[in-house]
Amino acid sequence: MRRLKIFSGMVRLLVAGLWLAGLAICPPAGEAALPTHPQPSASAAEVNAADKVWKKVNNEDSIENVQKSKPQQERVAGQTAENVTRPAAAPVAVPANPAGYTEAELRERMVKQYTPPKPAFRRVSGAAAGSDYRPGTLDVKIPSLFFPKDELKDVSESFTENPDGTFGTRAPGDALVSGSGYSAAAQRQLQEEQWRKVREEQKGTVQAGGQNKAGSQVSAKPSAQAAPARGKQKTITVQVLVPVPSPFRPLSKGDFYWFNNSTGHYLAVLPGSLSQDPLLQVPATGPMLIRDAGQNEFMAITTDDPSDTYYYKNQDTFPSYGKVAPVFEETRKTFQGDDVSIKYIRRYLGGEYCLIVDSAAKKAGKTYRMAVVFPERKQNEYLPKALYAIENLKAY
């Protein structure tokens, strides 16, 4: 019995020793046990895995959490995660008042607005000849090259001047000053910011005006007496190039007469001012037709037919101008819808400079040629006649 009591006491001592050893190694939660691990250094370079575990157990901020909690510099537009540490480009300077137009901008806009487009062809009346032109009309089209040079004309507009020297209010979507170097995206962003600011200021003004000194609401609609005074007006004048009136003499049906050449298989309209027929005494005139009023004032029409073996060779008898470069070339339609190529040649003939209008149209294997020669001093009369005759030459 005594041995049993001694054995039981030894067992209790052993259990108590093991329990005390366990408390020394793992203290109970909630007790202020002394740390058995040295305190970690504040330097990030000295932090090791054990330090991280210790700080995590004791609910302390790790180096990573401290760094994450630091305020980060706001990223500049265009930076990514890869280049966020690179130095950001200097921000673009915003103009002093992009909501108003500068005088240079207004002048540029007025020049563009009031300068009419310069067409390649104008009619005898002076109107532009575009895609709506129909060949064969008396208001025949003429290359703009042969019209006088455009003249300068003054154009004026009045604009309200802002206190900062700009004018009016810039419309949404208008570009900034040309040549400022802003990209399209930057321009839109700046304009949106400016317009947002303007709307906020207007809203604040309306709200401030909607309350009286006692704090009661009043109508935000301004009275006639409270209407703001009209800003100072400034007139801006620019010079633009505009076409001069047409110098060409208008045509009428009485200026022409018709002639049928059955040998050449064409029906031609001839100017009444070219009435003489130099081939009148020639026994066999054939497909050639000539009318003149002098040495340097005449026209010739012929048909080059490869199958013609009876009459003279048309290409040899047609007037030759030598090696002269045309001042202008074009291709237009006849009233029948056939393509006709036209060359404008300037040449010294009979003691003065003359203009030669030479044309050629192909149809059914034949080439119908027409040339009208006249002095440059008579260009305003003969150039419309020549082009009208070319467009109305009927091949059959």
VENQUI-V411362 format. One record per pair of residues at least 4 apart in sequence whose C-alpha atoms are under 6 Angstrom apart, sorted by sequence separation. I is the first residue (numbers start at 1). GAP is how many residues later the second one is. D is the distance in whole Angstrom. If there is no record, write none. Layout:
[[I GAP D] [I GAP D]]
//
This chain:
[[23 4 5] [47 4 6] [55 4 6] [61 4 6] [79 4 6] [80 4 6] [110 4 6] [111 4 6] [122 4 6] [123 4 5] [129 4 6] [162 4 5] [182 4 6] [192 4 6] [211 4 5] [212 4 6] [222 4 6] [261 4 6] [293 4 5] [333 4 5] [334 4 5] [348 4 5] [362 4 6] [379 4 5] [382 4 6] [55 5 5] [79 5 5] [122 5 5] [161 5 6] [162 5 5] [211 5 6] [261 5 6] [292 5 6] [333 5 5] [348 5 4] [362 5 4] [122 6 4] [123 6 6] [161 6 5] [211 6 5] [292 6 4] [333 6 5] [347 6 6] [348 6 6] [361 6 6] [122 7 5] [160 7 6] [210 7 6] [211 7 6] [260 7 4] [291 7 6] [332 7 6] [333 7 6] [347 7 5] [361 7 5] [121 8 5] [160 8 5] [210 8 5] [259 8 6] [291 8 5] [332 8 6] [346 8 6] [360 8 6] [210 9 6] [259 9 5] [290 9 6] [331 9 6] [346 9 5] [360 9 5] [210 10 5] [258 10 6] [290 10 4] [304 10 6] [331 10 4] [345 10 6] [359 10 6] [40 11 6] [258 11 5] [289 11 6] [330 11 6] [345 11 5] [359 11 5] [257 12 6] [289 12 5] [330 12 5] [344 12 6] [358 12 6] [257 13 5] [288 13 6] [329 13 6] [344 13 5] [358 13 4] [256 14 5] [277 14 5] [288 14 4] [329 14 5] [343 14 6] [357 14 6] [124 15 5] [256 15 4] [276 15 5] [287 15 5] [343 15 5] [357 15 5] [123 16 6] [124 16 6] [255 16 6] [256 16 5] [276 16 5] [287 16 6] [328 16 5] [342 16 6] [356 16 6] [123 17 6] [255 17 6] [274 17 5] [326 17 6] [327 17 6] [342 17 4] [356 17 5] [123 18 4] [274 18 5] [326 18 5] [327 18 6] [341 18 5] [355 18 6] [122 19 5] [123 19 6] [274 19 5] [326 19 4] [341 19 5] [355 19 6] [122 20 5] [340 20 6] [354 20 6] [121 21 5] [340 21 4] [354 21 4] [355 21 6] [121 22 4] [122 22 6] [354 22 5] [121 23 5] [263 23 6] [264 23 4] [120 24 6] [263 24 5] [264 39 5] [296 54 6] [335 56 6] [334 57 4] [335 57 6] [305 61 5] [304 62 6] [304 63 5] [102 64 5] [303 64 6] [101 65 5] [303 65 5] [100 66 5] [101 66 5] [100 67 5] [302 67 5] [100 68 6] [301 68 6] [100 69 5] [301 69 4] [99 70 6] [100 70 5] [300 70 6] [99 71 5] [160 71 6] [161 71 5] [300 71 5] [160 72 6] [161 72 6] [299 72 5] [160 73 5] [299 73 4] [159 74 5] [159 75 5] [298 75 5] [158 76 5] [297 76 5] [158 77 4] [297 77 5] [157 78 5] [296 78 6] [157 79 6] [156 80 6] [156 81 4] [155 82 6] [155 83 5] [154 84 6] [154 85 5] [153 86 5] [152 87 6] [153 87 5] [152 88 5] [152 89 5] [151 90 5] [150 91 6] [151 91 6] [150 92 5] [150 93 5] [150 94 6] [138 113 6] [126 120 5] [269 120 6] [124 124 6] [115 125 6] [268 125 5] [267 127 5] [266 128 5] [111 129 6] [266 129 4] [266 130 6] [265 131 5] [248 132 4] [249 132 6] [135 199 6] [136 199 5] [135 200 5] [136 255 5] [136 256 6]]
//
